[in-house]
Amino acid sequence: MTEQTIYLCDDDEGVRSSIAFLLRQHDLQVVTFASGPELLAALDGWTNPRRGIFVLDVRMEPQSGLQVHDALISRELDKRMPVLFLSGHGDIPMAVAAMAKGAFNFVEKPYADDALVQLMQRALELEEQWHGRMARHDALQQLITGLSRQQVRLMPLVAAGELNKTIAWKMELSVRTVEEHRRKIFERLNVHSAAELATLLAEARAAGIDIPSGTPAA
């Protein structure tokens, strides 16, 4: 399992060092960056997906935390790694605006150590949930991709409990062909009944995987 990491970006060396020390005292993995460009350059050098969260100071030079957040959004990293902001009192409106773009939360300076650690732990828990959902999505997508187009169109009819001869009539296929497709679908998806298949298809649709209605292709 890939270890979760907190990617901390703050141009204030004292703040950066103190937060990193605090988090490591709680056995949290931390990598620090002194500027937005430094962080983004590191991200562009990644060759494998990473796990964890981003913690960004709102006010940084030469690139603000908000600009770094926009760059993360453009890379779609915000969809699988929560973003948390560190903000001064006057920065709260900007932090709230960032949350409107999907940021997880923000911590106002000066922060309480326990509150900061707890918030980051919650963000890491959220990332764990996101990762689990995406892993399941990818697994379902891979399974369904292994089926033929005709089998994918036939799946909803099987899941609905339609008889082979009814499916054959609707899909303009022979009953023997439908029987073979049904067998391969059950085998590929590791299901043993129409009810199990219906549950799997509902999960796939909920995960955003496109499943046709089961009507014949035009």
N, C-alpha and C positions, 0 to 999 in steps of 0.2 A: 504494500500500500504506500502511495506517495505521501510523504509527511506534509502536513499543513504548515505554511509559513506566513508570518505577518510581514508584509512589505511596507516598511515605514519610510516616508519621504517628508523631511523637514529641513529647511535650510539653516535652522538654528542648531549649532553643534551641541550646545548644552542641553537643549530640550531633547534632541535626537538621542543623545547618549543616556540621559536619565530615563527616558521611556524604554529604550532598549534594555537597560539594566533591570528595570522593574519587571518587564515581561519575561526576561530570562530567569528571574527569581521565581517565577511561577511556571517554569519549565515550558515556556512558549518559544518556538523557533522564530527568530527575527533576523531580517536582512534590512540594512539601512541605506538610504540614499540622501545625498546632500542637495539634490535639485531635481526638478521635474525632468529635464533633458537626460540626466544620468539614469533615472528610473526607466524612462521610455527607451533609451538605448539598450538597457539590459533586457527589457521585454522583447525588443526586436531581435535580440540575439538568442532568444529561447528556441531550442530545437524540439523540445517536448512540452506537452501541457503541464502546467504547474497547479498546485493546490494552495489555497489560503485566502487571505484578504489583503486589501490595500488600505493604508492609513495615510492620509494626505493632510498637510497643513494648508489652510486656506490661502494664507498670504506667503508667497515664496517668490524669489527672483531666480532666474529671469522668466519663469513660467509659473503662474499661480496654480493652486490646487484645483481650481475650477477648470483651468485649461488642461491640466493633466487628466482630470476626470473625463473631459470631452474626448481626449485621445484614447482613453480606455474604452469609452463607449464606441468610438469608431472602430476599434479592434475587437469589439464585442466581448471584451474580457469582463465587463461589468455584469454580464449575464450569468457568469459562473463563479465570480469572485467578488464578494461584497466590498463596497467602498465606504470607509468611515472617515469623517473629517475632524480635524482639530481646529478649533476656531476661537478667536478672541471675542470679547463681548460685542464689538462693533461689526464683527463678521457674521453674526447670526443670520441676517437676511440672506447673505450669499450662501450660507450653509443650507438654509431652508430651500433656497432655489435649487441647490444641488440635489437635495433629497427629492425634489419634484422630478428630477431627471433619473431617479432610481437609486441614489445613494442610500446606504443602510441607515446611517445616523451620524450625529456629530457630537463631539465633546467640547464643552466650553472651557477655555483656560481662565483661571487656574483650575485644574481638575483634581478630584480626589483619587488617590491611587487605586483603592478598591473598586470604585465606580468605573474607572478606566479599564481595569483588567476584566471586570465582569462584562462590560459592553463588548470588548474584543472577543471574549469567550463566546458570547451569544452570536456574534458575527461568524465565528468559526463553526458554531453549531449549524447556523443557517447555510453556510457553504457546504457542510457535510450533507445536509438535506438536498441542496441543489445538485450536488455531485451524484447522489444516489438516484435522483430522478433522471438526470441526463444519462447515467450509465444504463438504467433500465430502458430509456428511450432508444439508445444506440443498440442495445441488445435486441429489442423488438424490431427495430428497423432492419437490422441485419438478417433476422429470421425471415421477415416478410420479403425482403429483397431476394432471398433464395428461391422464392416461388415464381412460377411463370405468370405472365399477365393474365392468362385465362384462369389460373388458379386463384389469383388475387380477386378477380371479379366474381368468382364462384364462392369464395369464402363466406360472405354475408348470407348467402342463401342457405349454405350448410349450417351456419350458426343460428339461423332462424328456424331450423328444424324441418326445412323443406325435404320432401322425399326425393330420392334420386331421379325418379321418372319425371317429377315436376320440374326439377332443376334442368334436366335434359331438354324438356320442352321449352323452357324459358330461354335457355342458352343455345338452343338449336344444336345440341350435341347428342351423341348416343348415350344410352344409360351406362354402357360399359366404360365409356370415357369419363363420365361423371364419377363412377365408382373408383376409378383409378386416381382421378384428381383428389377425391375425398381422402383416399388412403395416403397419398403423398402429403396433403395438407396436414393431416393429423400427425404423420410421422415427422415432418419438418418442424412443426410448431410444438411437438411433444404434448399434444392434447389427446383425450380419449373419448370425447363426447362433444355433441353440438353445444351443450351448455358451457363446457370448458372453453371452447372456441369463442363463444359469444362473450365470455368474460375477458378473454385475451384481446379481442377486437375492441371492446369498450375501453380497456386500458390503453391500447394503442392510439385510439382516437383522442382520449383524454391527454395523451402525451404529445398531440399535435401531428401524428402520423396520418397521412391521407389514405383512407380506405374507401374505395368506391362502393356504391350502393348495392351492387350485385346485378345490375341490369346489363344486358349485352352491350358491347361497344358498338358505337355507331359505325 
